[in-house]
Every structure is written in structure tokens, then in C-alpha cells.
Amino acid sequence: MSKKINKKQILSRLVQIPDNGKRMFYAREMKFLNDLEKRYSLEFLNVVDFGKKFDSLAYLVSPKLRPALEQKFRAFNYVIDESEYQSYHIGEKHGEDKVVNKRKTIKDFLNE
């Protein structure tokens, strides 16, 4: 069974939490988080990273960052179809090993 995802931890990872007015802040941000959860998934929101913390999740809900979030969501859900790639069986080695003389310096290489 998978571990339950904590929405408050997601908020603390994505958004800068203010020192004052936390009650209204959490009410507003939970609303945005629930809207994002309907559009994407809570597992995705738990791992998505933008490299910085936002002032509000309203940035992610806005049309300006929607393409970036859509791209990250597609990358999160991408599954490689192994049927389109050929499989190769290499098998046993044939023939003798070749002895290669290793050159020690670039000067030796250029002198040859």
C-alpha cells in the first residue's frame, strides 16, 4: 500500500508560507491545490519541481504557466513502448583478441 500524500507538505515545497495570516493562506492555497489535483494528479504534484518556490499556487493555475505544467505532466506519465524497438541477442564471442599498442603521449602519436 502506498504512503498517503500530505497536501500540506506539497504546499510547503511549492509555495513560500507567510509568517502571518496562515489560516486564509491555507484556505486559498488548498483550493488551488484541489483544482490542480482535478486537472493532474496528487502523485504528480507531489514530485513536480520548478526550481523555486512561488508566492501562490495561482501561478500554476494561471494560463501563463499552464503549458510548462502540461509538459511536465506529459513527461511524468510518459511510458516507453518497448514493442517498437528491436531486441538483439549478442551471443558468444568469435575470433581472437587483437593486441593494441597503447600510445603514451600525444607527442608519440604525432611522431608516427
Secondary structure, DSSP 4 states (H G I P E B T S, - for coil): -PPPPPHHHHHHHHBPPPSS-HHHHHHHHHHHHHHHHHHS-HHHHHH---SS-BS-THHHHSTTTHHHHHHHHHHHH----GGGS------S--SPPPP-PPP--HHHHHH-
